[in-house]
């Protein structure tokens, strides 16, 4: 894939992925699966999934994600909480 085509694909993915999927993609880009990342930090994979879905706040998981992904904590919160807000909107 040429550089310009890759940029277009990246923009499409960025526009179409949910916030939690973006976080998961960033973890995969750094060589982690959700399960391996959770286990390496001493959490159950289900805890990480609940944190990413917005079902449970788990501030320590959000802090670790921000630190490990080099993102501000506010951005992690926006990505996760934005998904939770969207799921509450009736169809």
C-alpha positions in Angstrom: 0.0 0.0 0.0 1.4 3.4 -0.9 1.8 6.1 1.7 -1.2 8.1 0.4 -3.5 5.0 0.3 -2.4 4.1 3.9 -3.3 7.6 5.1 -6.7 7.4 3.5 -7.3 4.0 5.1 -6.1 5.3 8.5 -8.5 8.3 8.3 -11.4 5.9 7.4 -10.6 3.7 10.3 -10.2 6.6 12.7 -13.6 7.9 11.6 -15.4 4.5 11.8 -13.9 3.0 15.0 -15.6 3.6 18.3 -13.4 5.0 21.1 -12.9 1.7 22.8 -11.9 0.1 19.5 -9.4 2.9 18.9 -7.9 2.2 22.3 -7.8 -1.6 21.5 -6.1 -0.7 18.1 -3.5 1.4 19.8 -2.8 -1.5 22.2 -2.5 -3.9 19.2 -0.1 -1.5 17.5 2.1 -1.8 20.5 2.0 -5.6 20.5 -0.7 -6.2 23.1 -4.0 -8.0 22.9 -6.6 -6.9 25.4 -6.1 -10.1 27.4 -2.3 -9.9 27.4 -2.3 -6.3 28.4 -4.8 -6.9 31.2 -2.8 -9.9 32.5 0.5 -8.1 32.4 -1.0 -5.4 34.7 -2.5 -8.0 37.1 -6.1 -7.5 36.0 -8.7 -9.9 34.6 -9.3 -9.4 30.8 -13.0 -8.9 31.7 -12.1 -5.9 33.9 -10.3 -4.3 31.0 -13.3 -5.0 28.7 -15.7 -3.5 31.2 -13.5 -0.4 31.6 -13.4 0.0 27.8 -17.1 -0.4 27.4 -17.8 2.2 30.1 -19.7 -0.4 32.3 -17.2 0.2 35.2 -15.0 3.2 35.7 -11.9 1.5 37.0 -9.8 4.6 37.3 -6.6 2.6 37.8 -7.1 1.0 34.4 -7.8 4.4 32.7 -4.6 5.8 34.3 -2.5 2.9 33.1 -3.9 3.2 29.6 -3.2 6.9 29.5 0.4 6.3 30.7 1.1 3.3 28.4 -0.5 4.9 25.3 1.1 8.3 25.9 -2.3 10.0 25.9 -3.8 12.4 28.4 -6.1 10.8 30.8 -8.9 13.2 29.6 -8.6 11.7 26.1 -8.9 8.2 27.5 -12.0 9.3 29.4 -13.5 11.0 26.3 -12.9 7.9 24.2 -14.5 5.5 26.7 -17.3 7.7 28.0 -18.2 8.8 24.5 -19.0 5.2 23.7 -21.0 4.7 26.9 -23.1 7.8 26.1 -23.6 6.7 22.5 -24.9 3.3 23.6 -27.6 4.9 25.8 -29.1 6.7 22.8 -32.3 4.9 21.6 -32.3 3.7 18.0 
